[in-house]
Amino acid sequence: MRRVIVATSNQHKAMELEEMLNLEDYSLETMADAGIQSDPVEDANTFVGNAQIKARAAHEICVAQGINACVLADDSGICVDALNGEPGVLSARYAGEGAGQPAINAKLFKNLEGVPFEERTAHFSCALVFIDEDGVETCVDGKVYGRVGFEAVGDFGFGYDPIFYPSEFNFEKSLGEVSAEEKNKISHRARACTALREQLCCE
């Protein structure tokens, strides 16, 4: 069984990654589980760049502490066409450091005032970077396309899920209105996990 440390403090992400990857020969754990801390500055201008920053920082800590483990990092966000790709890599900090999702959503809605639903096109993007015990990197990504709604709808998911209406649901249901099982069939993170699983299973 190969040990994999997920380089995130976001428990929702860690849980989703474990469910979506579903790898028999890999055991996923969080940094807290492994007893390590890593909070590097994510200053890249791409999702894969930020995922690499997180993965490499965690890998360096593992090497320094003699921890024989793989590392997995995720960076994801929403890119809105009418806003020239914003929030993009700033998705988690769109309303400033420490702002909660309601404040982030409020800023996004304000910036989209007057834009009709048909023109609120957007996509979620997820980059995954996997570094094995020897430092070999594997990078994959996944996307899901849809539109941004006018308010948060639904009690499921997290982050931007309740305001995002994927094309797979004919723009009629937000990701916050569907079960984890439904979401995991079409989400950006699910697609990135499928791509990574295919890479790892071919090693």
Kinemage of the C-alpha trace (Angstrom):
@kinemage 1
@onewidth
@group {chain A} dominant
@subgroup {mainchain}
@vectorlist {calphas} color= white
{ca met a 1} P 0.000 0.000 0.000
{ca arg a 2} L 1.487 3.326 -1.081
{ca arg a 3} L 1.003 6.272 1.228
{ca val a 4} L -0.305 9.526 -0.296
{ca ile a 5} L -0.383 12.809 1.610
{ca val a 6} L -2.923 15.292 0.257
{ca ala a 7} L -1.393 18.774 0.383
{ca thr a 8} L -4.466 20.720 1.451
{ca ser a 9} L -6.070 22.023 4.608
{ca asn a 10} L -9.477 21.843 2.905
{ca gln a 11} L -11.124 18.725 4.318
{ca his a 12} L -13.872 18.820 1.670
{ca lys a 13} L -11.263 18.584 -1.075
{ca ala a 14} L -9.404 15.779 0.667
{ca met a 15} L -12.587 13.749 1.092
{ca glu a 16} L -13.643 14.278 -2.518
{ca leu a 17} L -10.219 13.320 -3.835
{ca glu a 18} L -10.212 10.084 -1.850
{ca glu a 19} L -13.704 9.156 -3.056
{ca met a 20} L -13.018 10.054 -6.673
{ca leu a 21} L -9.588 8.470 -7.008
{ca asn a 22} L -10.677 5.208 -5.367
{ca leu a 23} L -7.253 3.593 -5.786
{ca glu a 24} L -6.884 0.177 -4.190
{ca asp a 25} L -3.107 0.327 -3.791
{ca tyr a 26} L -2.958 3.873 -2.392
{ca ser a 27} L -3.878 5.127 1.065
{ca leu a 28} L -4.731 8.847 1.219
{ca glu a 29} L -4.273 11.004 4.297
{ca thr a 30} L -4.243 14.720 5.035
{ca met a 31} L -1.224 16.734 6.113
{ca ala a 32} L -2.761 16.905 9.586
{ca asp a 33} L -2.956 13.098 9.645
{ca ala a 34} L 0.719 12.942 8.693
{ca gly a 35} L 1.673 15.523 11.313
{ca ile a 36} L 3.138 18.004 8.844
{ca gln a 37} L 2.361 21.632 8.080
{ca ser a 38} L 2.812 23.435 4.784
{ca asp a 39} L 1.315 26.754 3.715
{ca pro a 40} L 3.334 28.062 0.767
{ca val a 41} L 2.495 31.284 -1.055
{ca glu a 42} L 0.369 30.373 -4.072
{ca asp a 43} L 1.488 33.081 -6.473
{ca ala a 44} L 1.407 31.288 -9.829
{ca asn a 45} L -0.926 32.555 -12.545
{ca thr a 46} L -2.251 29.103 -13.469
{ca phe a 47} L -4.021 26.359 -11.545
{ca val a 48} L -1.327 23.811 -12.385
{ca gly a 49} L 1.356 26.265 -11.255
{ca asn a 50} L -0.265 26.681 -7.842
{ca ala a 51} L -0.817 22.932 -7.514
{ca gln a 52} L 2.885 22.417 -8.247
{ca ile a 53} L 3.834 24.947 -5.559
{ca lys a 54} L 1.753 23.087 -2.961
{ca ala a 55} L 2.872 19.625 -4.030
{ca arg a 56} L 6.566 20.508 -4.168
{ca ala a 57} L 6.482 22.228 -0.771
{ca ala a 58} L 4.846 19.194 0.855
{ca his a 59} L 7.230 16.813 -0.917
{ca glu a 60} L 10.240 18.765 0.366
{ca ile a 61} L 8.914 18.490 3.917
{ca cys a 62} L 8.416 14.746 3.512
{ca val a 63} L 11.986 14.337 2.271
{ca ala a 64} L 13.367 16.502 5.092
{ca gln a 65} L 11.459 14.521 7.730
{ca gly a 66} L 12.219 11.124 6.231
{ca ile a 67} L 8.585 10.428 5.371
{ca asn a 68} L 8.340 7.909 2.537
{ca ala a 69} L 5.147 9.024 0.831
{ca cys a 70} L 3.687 10.365 -2.371
{ca val a 71} L 2.115 13.824 -2.375
{ca leu a 72} L -1.042 14.994 -4.116
{ca ala a 73} L -2.036 18.646 -4.517
{ca asp a 74} L -5.085 20.252 -6.066
{ca asp a 75} L -5.740 23.772 -7.252
{ca ser a 76} L -9.069 24.669 -8.691
{ca gly a 77} L -11.424 27.516 -9.311
{ca ile a 78} L -14.037 29.076 -11.501
{ca cys a 79} L -13.372 31.161 -14.602
{ca val a 80} L -16.175 33.422 -15.836
{ca asp a 81} L -16.068 34.435 -19.490
{ca ala a 82} L -17.850 37.778 -19.016
{ca leu a 83} L -15.194 38.737 -16.439
{ca asn a 84} L -12.237 37.784 -18.642
{ca gly a 85} L -11.615 34.602 -16.683
{ca glu a 86} L -12.040 35.979 -13.169
{ca pro a 87} L -11.960 34.858 -10.396
{ca gly a 88} L -9.573 32.223 -11.827
{ca val a 89} L -6.614 31.417 -9.598
{ca leu a 90} L -7.963 33.947 -7.081
{ca ser a 91} L -11.214 31.996 -6.638
{ca ala a 92} L -10.604 31.298 -2.939
{ca arg a 93} L -9.442 34.886 -2.271
{ca tyr a 94} L -11.726 36.792 -4.635
{ca ala a 95} L -13.194 38.959 -1.868
{ca gly a 96} L -9.907 39.270 0.020
{ca glu a 97} L -7.952 37.083 2.412
{ca gly a 98} L -10.164 35.404 4.977
{ca ala a 99} L -13.462 36.264 3.291
{ca gly a 100} L -16.089 33.547 3.439
{ca gln a 101} L -17.988 32.084 0.501
{ca pro a 102} L -21.058 34.352 0.970
{ca ala a 103} L -18.831 37.434 0.564
{ca ile a 104} L -17.081 35.874 -2.422
{ca asn a 105} L -20.405 35.053 -4.074
{ca ala a 106} L -21.684 38.575 -3.379
{ca lys a 107} L -18.694 40.115 -5.153
{ca leu a 108} L -19.120 37.795 -8.126
{ca phe a 109} L -22.841 38.583 -8.385
{ca lys a 110} L -22.099 42.312 -8.194
{ca asn a 111} L -19.535 42.065 -10.974
{ca leu a 112} L -22.066 40.183 -13.104
{ca glu a 113} L -24.927 42.636 -12.566
{ca gly a 114} L -26.909 43.115 -15.753
{ca val a 115} L -25.454 40.034 -17.444
{ca pro a 116} L -28.256 37.660 -18.524
{ca phe a 117} L -28.097 33.988 -17.583
{ca glu a 118} L -27.318 32.897 -21.150
{ca glu a 119} L -24.189 35.074 -21.116
{ca arg a 120} L -22.941 34.068 -17.655
{ca thr a 121} L -20.889 31.241 -19.134
{ca ala a 122} L -18.075 29.847 -17.036
{ca his a 123} L -16.066 26.747 -16.313
{ca phe a 124} L -14.628 25.060 -13.278
{ca ser a 125} L -11.024 23.944 -13.690
{ca cys a 126} L -9.060 21.532 -11.508
{ca ala a 127} L -5.344 20.810 -11.720
{ca leu a 128} L -3.854 17.846 -9.861
{ca val a 129} L -0.145 17.367 -9.282
{ca phe a 130} L 1.064 14.013 -7.976
{ca ile a 131} L 4.671 13.578 -6.831
{ca asp a 132} L 5.835 10.043 -6.118
{ca glu a 133} L 8.356 8.921 -3.516
{ca asp a 134} L 11.222 9.574 -5.954
{ca gly a 135} L 10.105 13.102 -6.823
{ca val a 136} L 8.624 12.273 -10.229
{ca glu a 137} L 5.731 14.617 -11.067
{ca thr a 138} L 2.491 13.839 -12.867
{ca cys a 139} L 0.200 16.744 -13.819
{ca val a 140} L -3.404 16.417 -15.039
{ca asp a 141} L -6.435 18.660 -15.255
{ca gly a 142} L -10.181 18.510 -15.672
{ca lys a 143} L -12.916 20.989 -16.587
{ca val a 144} L -16.696 21.262 -16.473
{ca tyr a 145} L -18.617 23.965 -18.339
{ca gly a 146} L -21.762 25.782 -17.300
{ca arg a 147} L -23.204 29.116 -16.202
{ca val a 148} L -23.254 31.226 -13.046
{ca gly a 149} L -26.664 31.695 -11.439
{ca phe a 150} L -28.071 34.692 -9.568
{ca glu a 151} L -28.074 33.227 -6.059
{ca ala a 152} L -26.785 30.234 -4.131
{ca val a 153} L -29.185 27.304 -4.531
{ca gly a 154} L -28.930 23.913 -2.848
{ca asp a 155} L -27.622 22.388 0.355
{ca phe a 156} L -24.942 20.120 -1.108
{ca gly a 157} L -21.369 20.639 -2.206
{ca phe a 158} L -19.148 23.509 -1.130
{ca gly a 159} L -17.475 26.630 -2.479
{ca tyr a 160} L -19.035 27.847 -5.713
{ca asp a 161} L -21.117 24.675 -6.216
{ca pro a 162} L -24.507 26.251 -5.313
{ca ile a 163} L -24.140 29.023 -7.919
{ca phe a 164} L -22.806 26.922 -10.816
{ca tyr a 165} L -25.185 25.328 -13.323
{ca pro a 166} L -23.397 22.713 -15.469
{ca ser a 167} L -24.316 22.087 -19.083
{ca glu a 168} L -24.678 18.380 -18.230
{ca phe a 169} L -27.821 19.287 -16.262
{ca asn a 170} L -29.074 21.571 -19.073
{ca phe a 171} L -28.261 24.584 -16.861
{ca glu a 172} L -31.340 23.711 -14.758
{ca lys a 173} L -29.700 22.459 -11.533
{ca ser a 174} L -26.756 23.840 -9.605
{ca leu a 175} L -24.030 21.574 -8.280
{ca gly a 176} L -25.407 22.453 -4.850
{ca glu a 177} L -28.679 20.716 -5.688
{ca val a 178} L -27.292 17.319 -6.621
{ca ser a 179} L -25.915 14.468 -4.554
{ca ala a 180} L -22.200 13.833 -4.238
{ca glu a 181} L -22.696 10.763 -6.412
{ca glu a 182} L -24.214 12.834 -9.232
{ca lys a 183} L -21.632 15.585 -8.877
{ca asn a 184} L -18.753 13.126 -8.907
{ca lys a 185} L -19.809 11.856 -12.319
{ca ile a 186} L -19.292 15.186 -14.077
{ca ser a 187} L -17.266 17.589 -11.930
{ca his a 188} L -13.925 19.111 -12.871
{ca arg a 189} L -12.254 17.368 -9.940
{ca ala a 190} L -13.778 14.025 -10.931
{ca arg a 191} L -12.452 14.403 -14.456
{ca ala a 192} L -8.987 15.313 -13.204
{ca cys a 193} L -9.069 12.309 -10.854
{ca thr a 194} L -10.037 10.023 -13.725
{ca ala a 195} L -7.081 11.312 -15.743
{ca leu a 196} L -4.717 10.825 -12.787
{ca arg a 197} L -6.035 7.347 -12.037
{ca glu a 198} L -5.399 6.348 -15.641
{ca gln a 199} L -1.830 7.652 -15.391
{ca leu a 200} L -1.106 5.909 -12.082
{ca cys a 201} L -2.622 2.616 -13.154
{ca cys a 202} L -0.333 2.575 -16.178
{ca glu a 203} L 2.856 2.958 -14.111
